[in-house]
């Protein structure tokens, strides 16, 4: 049986809530986004420590005609 090539895309969706006070929703979102991006830029960071629950995982499989 001949082997076929497939490309598998995996999407991890992490959800959490954070309380934050700011003058507008947009500014609060920008503050939290800045904190998270700065945290993720650090080396040897375990992203799972930020979230209480495991991520939701979505898989998408498609057949490819040409090998990588």
Phi and psi in degrees as GROMACS dihedral restraints (atoms count N, CA, C in turn):
[ dihedral_restraints ]
;  ai    aj    ak    al  type     phi  dphi    fc
    3     4     5     6     1   -78.1    20    10
    4     5     6     7     1   136.7    20    10
    6     7     8     9     1   -76.4    20    10
    7     8     9    10     1   144.0    20    10
    9    10    11    12     1  -113.6    20    10
   10    11    12    13     1   151.7    20    10
   12    13    14    15     1   -97.2    20    10
   13    14    15    16     1   134.8    20    10
   15    16    17    18     1  -130.7    20    10
   16    17    18    19     1   146.6    20    10
   18    19    20    21     1  -109.2    20    10
   19    20    21    22     1   125.8    20    10
   21    22    23    24     1  -112.6    20    10
   22    23    24    25     1   122.4    20    10
   24    25    26    27     1  -105.6    20    10
   25    26    27    28     1   134.7    20    10
   27    28    29    30     1  -121.3    20    10
   28    29    30    31     1   128.0    20    10
   30    31    32    33     1  -116.7    20    10
   31    32    33    34     1   125.1    20    10
   33    34    35    36     1  -104.3    20    10
   34    35    36    37     1   125.7    20    10
   36    37    38    39     1  -115.0    20    10
   37    38    39    40     1   112.4    20    10
   39    40    41    42     1   -98.4    20    10
   40    41    42    43     1   133.0    20    10
   42    43    44    45     1  -126.6    20    10
   43    44    45    46     1   135.4    20    10
   45    46    47    48     1  -154.8    20    10
   46    47    48    49     1   168.8    20    10
   48    49    50    51     1  -123.6    20    10
   49    50    51    52     1   145.8    20    10
   51    52    53    54     1  -134.7    20    10
   52    53    54    55     1   131.9    20    10
   54    55    56    57     1   -84.7    20    10
   55    56    57    58     1   133.6    20    10
   57    58    59    60     1  -153.0    20    10
   58    59    60    61     1   135.2    20    10
   60    61    62    63     1  -107.2    20    10
   61    62    63    64     1   136.0    20    10
   63    64    65    66     1  -159.9    20    10
   64    65    66    67     1   170.0    20    10
   66    67    68    69     1   -75.5    20    10
   67    68    69    70     1   -22.3    20    10
   69    70    71    72     1  -146.6    20    10
   70    71    72    73     1   160.4    20    10
   72    73    74    75     1   -62.8    20    10
   73    74    75    76     1   -39.7    20    10
   75    76    77    78     1   -63.1    20    10
   76    77    78    79     1   -43.0    20    10
   78    79    80    81     1   -68.1    20    10
   79    80    81    82     1   -36.5    20    10
   81    82    83    84     1   -63.7    20    10
   82    83    84    85     1   -43.1    20    10
   84    85    86    87     1   -63.1    20    10
   85    86    87    88     1   -41.5    20    10
   87    88    89    90     1   -65.0    20    10
   88    89    90    91     1   -39.3    20    10
   90    91    92    93     1   -62.1    20    10
   91    92    93    94     1   -47.9    20    10
   93    94    95    96     1   -65.5    20    10
   94    95    96    97     1   -40.6    20    10
   96    97    98    99     1   -61.4    20    10
   97    98    99   100     1   -42.1    20    10
   99   100   101   102     1   -64.3    20    10
  100   101   102   103     1   -42.1    20    10
  102   103   104   105     1   -62.4    20    10
  103   104   105   106     1   -45.6    20    10
  105   106   107   108     1   -66.4    20    10
  106   107   108   109     1   -43.1    20    10
  108   109   110   111     1   -66.8    20    10
  109   110   111   112     1   -38.1    20    10
  111   112   113   114     1   -64.7    20    10
  112   113   114   115     1   -39.4    20    10
  114   115   116   117     1   -64.6    20    10
  115   116   117   118     1   -41.9    20    10
  117   118   119   120     1   -74.3    20    10
  118   119   120   121     1   -19.3    20    10
  120   121   122   123     1   -73.2    20    10
  121   122   123   124     1   -20.9    20    10
  123   124   125   126     1   -65.3    20    10
  124   125   126   127     1   150.4    20    10
  126   127   128   129     1   -87.0    20    10
  127   128   129   130     1   153.6    20    10
  129   130   131   132     1    57.4    20    10
  130   131   132   133     1    45.1    20    10
  132   133   134   135     1  -102.8    20    10
  133   134   135   136     1   134.1    20    10
  135   136   137   138     1  -101.0    20    10
  136   137   138   139     1   107.3    20    10
  138   139   140   141     1   -63.6    20    10
  139   140   141   142     1   -25.8    20    10
  141   142   143   144     1   -65.9    20    10
  142   143   144   145     1   -19.5    20    10
  144   145   146   147     1   -69.8    20    10
  145   146   147   148     1   -18.4    20    10
  147   148   149   150     1   -79.9    20    10
  148   149   150   151     1   -21.2    20    10
  150   151   152   153     1  -120.2    20    10
  151   152   153   154     1   144.7    20    10
  153   154   155   156     1   -82.3    20    10
  154   155   156   157     1   -31.6    20    10
  156   157   158   159     1  -115.9    20    10
  157   158   159   160     1   155.9    20    10
  159   160   161   162     1   -67.0    20    10
  160   161   162   163     1   158.6    20    10
  162   163   164   165     1   -72.1    20    10
  163   164   165   166     1   157.1    20    10
  165   166   167   168     1   -84.8    20    10
  166   167   168   169     1   130.3    20    10
  168   169   170   171     1  -110.6    20    10
  169   170   171   172     1   129.5    20    10
  171   172   173   174     1  -120.7    20    10
  172   173   174   175     1   128.2    20    10
  174   175   176   177     1  -110.0    20    10
  175   176   177   178     1   142.7    20    10
  177   178   179   180     1  -134.6    20    10
  178   179   180   181     1   123.5    20    10
  180   181   182   183     1  -115.6    20    10
  181   182   183   184     1   131.3    20    10
  183   184   185   186     1  -135.3    20    10
  184   185   186   187     1   145.1    20    10
  186   187   188   189     1   -81.3    20    10
  187   188   189   190     1   135.6    20    10
  189   190   191   192     1  -114.5    20    10
  190   191   192   193     1   145.0    20    10
  192   193   194   195     1   -84.7    20    10
  193   194   195   196     1   -33.4    20    10
  195   196   197   198     1  -107.2    20    10
  196   197   198   199     1   140.5    20    10
  198   199   200   201     1   -69.0    20    10
  199   200   201   202     1   162.8    20    10
